[in-house]
Amino acid sequence: MTAALTNRKWTLKSRPQTTVAEQHFNFETETVGELADGEFLVKTQYLSFEPAQRGWLNDVRSYVPPVAIGEVMRSVAAGEVIASKHADYQIGDRVQGGFGWQEYAISDGSGLFPVEKIIESVPISYPLHIYGLTGLTAYFGLLDIGKPKAGDTIVISGAAGATGSTVGQIAKLMGCRVIGIAGGQAKCQWLLDELGYDAVIDYKSESVELRLQELCKNSIDIFFDNVGGEILDQVLVNMANYGRIVLCGGISSGYQVAELPPGPKNYMQLVIRRCHMEGFIVLDHVDRYPEATEQLMQWVDEGKILVKEYILEGIEQCPQALAGLFSGQNFGKQLVKI
Ligand SMILES: NC(=O)c1ccc[n+]([C@@H]2O[C@H](COP(=O)([O-])OP(=O)(O)OC[C@H]3O[C@@H](n4cnc5c(N)ncnc54)[C@H](OP(=O)(O)O)[C@@H]3O)[C@@H](O)[C@H]2O)c1
């Protein structure tokens, strides 16, 4: 049934100490194996890229085990069932799961993500971001930890990325004043013109310190932080009393093992300003994914949340797609189309 098919895949060759690059992976070709009873074959169509994937290459304790040397590089993917010996999965079904950086994957159905069979009416890539972990991260991080109220001022770092751009739009829906920090004129203009942000800071060409004083001196109610490092320190000295800091990620560290970043030097501001700072992992909210996904779908359907995808074409592009997250290559959600 599958013998004539050739699978191309990326496996982990060595662990990067600093920046991740193509040299850390092997590009391999193999014949697709025969299906056993209870298995089905997926042809992947889109692969999802997140900064956390760089962290999974480090052999350290984390919320998931590291990718093993020789293992197919881990990522969530969406695709179509093209052969099946599984009673619940038929040819033509659209599914998403942790299929990794490869063109074909054999699955027994276990470990598929909650939006298992992708609804026909939405683009097959959407459950990889806005109706998947990216949208859910924005939703739970902002609403549960940030607790936005109408009139609050929120600052978002990594504001033009997949998560950040969703957070900003939900915050606007909650009636907040939204200030985004992003790299480069084009991203900042997009936040202002298309997403309706109230103000932006281009951290690559402007002083974040000075711009925060101009825009929101001592009055930040919520900081949604995707970046960490110096930007976190600059925001800490401008928090309002009783503000909330949502620690979503720290991409400025590059998620490298060689040199870990220092903690925020201005952390005493949390005491002085009685602020709450809390980290979270979206996977902890799995029981509420249906509720959140339904709300995100409604907002997208109503045109209240715009979705932007940044797509590289071809399985060959996987290492570049991952590395590009750390140089700001992507505009919205980074995907590879197979
Ligand atoms: N807690 C959770 O459960 C959870 C779940 C998913 C994601 N996350 C975290 O959420 C954050 C965003 O993830 P995403 O998937 O939406 O990626 P993303 O924001 O779409 O892509 C990464 C962006 O980060 C920015 N960046 C890269 N290096 C930077 C640096 N040194 N300083 C400042 N900005 C930098 C770049 O934008 P610029 O061009 O603006 O620099 C880049 O486009 C990450 O920190 C990720 O680890 C957390």
The ligand as a Gaussian input file, in Angstrom:
#p B3LYP/6-31G(d) Opt

LIG

0 1
 N        4.526000      29.565000      27.792000
 C        4.040000      28.851000      26.794000
 O        3.263000      27.922000      26.972000
 C        4.436000      29.220000      25.391000
 C        3.832000      28.624000      24.276000
 C        4.207000      29.013000      22.997000
 C        5.185000      29.988000      22.851000
 N        5.785000      30.530000      23.952000
 C        6.799000      31.579000      23.834000
 O        6.162000      32.682000      23.208000
 C        7.141000      33.453000      22.526000
 C        6.675000      33.708000      21.094000
 O        6.598000      32.467000      20.400000
 P        6.007000      32.395000      18.914000
 O        5.877000      30.967000      18.572000
 O        4.825000      33.269000      18.830000
 O        7.201000      32.983000      18.045000
 P        7.215000      34.330000      17.225000
 O        6.975000      35.452000      18.195000
 O        6.314000      34.207000      16.059000
 O        8.695000      34.407000      16.643000
 C        9.764000      34.808000      17.381000
 C        9.972000      36.343000      17.309000
 O       10.749000      36.732000      18.426000
 C       11.441000      37.929000      18.122000
 N       12.830000      37.841000      18.617000
 C       13.776000      36.930000      18.250000
 N       14.916000      37.172000      18.916000
 C       14.703000      38.264000      19.687000
 C       15.507000      39.009000      20.605000
 N       16.788000      38.675000      20.841000
 N       14.955000      40.085000      21.211000
 C       13.677000      40.439000      20.974000
 N       12.855000      39.775000      20.121000
 C       13.374000      38.700000      19.499000
 C       11.437000      38.079000      16.604000
 O       10.624000      39.199000      16.275000
 P       11.268000      40.681000      16.083000
 O       11.522000      40.812000      14.618000
 O       10.228000      41.570000      16.623000
 O       12.555000      40.692000      16.855000
 C       10.781000      36.791000      16.113000
 O       10.021000      36.999000      14.958000
 C        8.442000      32.692000      22.626000
 O        9.196000      33.225000      23.696000
 C        7.985000      31.290000      22.948000
 O        8.977000      30.546000      23.604000
 C        5.423000      30.154000      25.205000

